[in-house]
């Protein structure tokens, strides 16, 4: 593959029926999305910097969470992104009450 080639990828949804969505990427990439919706590449040094920033000494204190984002979640993400700096916590972990619950 030449450096200017683009790889076609049909994403899998772990048991969720295929919606026909497709994507183009230049190469495999792993990234992380922070609570304030900042997207960063997932490099070892960026993970270590993030752990240090939050004073996390034991990686066993961390939990990986895989989430699905449908229309309802997308609307909640959009709403929370305009009202909060802790968007992912608010939407997926119930950090703040949704406007309909207030």
VMD Tcl script that draws the C-alpha trace (Angstrom):
set ca {
  {0.00 0.00 0.00}
  {1.46 3.39 -0.97}
  {1.47 6.19 1.59}
  {-1.30 8.06 -0.20}
  {-3.61 5.02 -0.47}
  {-6.73 4.99 1.66}
  {-8.01 1.79 3.23}
  {-11.75 1.08 3.10}
  {-13.12 -0.23 6.39}
  {-16.56 -1.61 7.17}
  {-16.83 -1.21 10.97}
  {-18.23 -4.04 13.09}
  {-20.67 -3.32 15.86}
  {-20.17 -6.34 18.16}
  {-23.45 -8.11 17.56}
  {-25.44 -5.04 16.55}
  {-27.02 -5.47 13.11}
  {-25.02 -3.87 10.31}
  {-26.44 -0.44 9.54}
  {-24.55 -0.20 6.26}
  {-22.21 2.45 7.69}
  {-18.74 2.53 6.20}
  {-15.62 4.59 6.77}
  {-12.30 5.44 5.15}
  {-9.04 5.57 7.08}
  {-5.40 5.95 6.04}
  {-4.13 3.42 8.60}
  {-5.28 1.67 11.74}
  {-5.57 4.17 14.56}
  {-6.38 3.95 18.23}
  {-7.52 7.02 20.07}
  {-9.15 8.07 23.31}
  {-11.95 10.53 23.91}
  {-11.66 12.51 27.11}
  {-14.56 13.61 29.28}
  {-14.56 17.07 27.68}
  {-14.73 15.43 24.21}
  {-11.09 16.12 23.33}
  {-9.84 13.36 21.00}
  {-6.23 12.28 21.45}
  {-4.13 9.59 19.81}
  {-3.60 6.65 22.13}
  {0.16 6.58 22.52}
  {1.89 5.20 25.59}
  {3.33 8.60 26.51}
  {-0.08 10.30 26.23}
  {-1.62 7.67 28.52}
  {1.17 8.11 31.08}
  {0.74 11.90 30.94}
  {-3.01 11.55 31.48}
  {-2.54 9.16 34.42}
  {-0.08 11.59 35.96}
  {-2.44 14.54 35.39}
  {-5.20 12.80 37.36}
  {-2.75 11.47 39.99}
  {-3.61 7.83 39.24}
  {-0.94 5.60 40.76}
  {-2.59 2.19 40.39}
  {-3.95 1.20 36.97}
  {-6.24 -1.29 38.73}
  {-8.29 1.76 39.77}
  {-9.22 2.26 36.11}
  {-12.16 0.70 34.30}
  {-12.55 0.36 30.56}
  {-16.08 0.94 29.37}
  {-17.36 0.21 25.88}
  {-20.46 2.17 24.97}
  {-22.87 2.21 22.07}
  {-24.01 5.51 20.62}
  {-27.41 5.61 18.99}
  {-29.64 8.55 18.15}
  {-30.76 9.09 21.77}
  {-27.20 9.03 23.08}
  {-26.05 11.39 20.32}
  {-28.76 13.89 21.28}
  {-27.78 13.63 24.96}
  {-24.09 14.08 24.04}
  {-24.93 17.18 22.03}
  {-27.05 18.61 24.84}
  {-24.43 17.87 27.52}
  {-21.61 19.28 25.37}
  {-23.28 22.68 25.49}
  {-23.78 22.61 29.25}
  {-20.85 20.76 30.78}
  {-17.13 20.02 30.71}
  {-17.77 16.42 31.86}
  {-19.89 15.29 28.94}
  {-19.11 11.56 28.93}
  {-19.53 11.25 32.69}
  {-22.83 13.11 32.57}
  {-24.30 11.08 29.71}
  {-22.95 7.57 30.29}
  {-22.32 7.46 34.04}
  {-25.15 9.71 35.19}
  {-22.84 12.46 36.50}
  {-25.47 15.19 36.22}
  {-29.23 14.93 35.95}
  {-30.61 15.28 32.45}
  {-32.64 18.41 31.82}
  {-35.83 16.31 31.72}
  {-35.10 15.10 35.29}
  {-34.49 18.53 36.82}
}
mol new
graphics top color blue
foreach p $ca { graphics top sphere $p radius 0.5 }
foreach p [lrange $ca 0 end-1] q [lrange $ca 1 end] { graphics top cylinder $p $q radius 0.2 }
display resetview
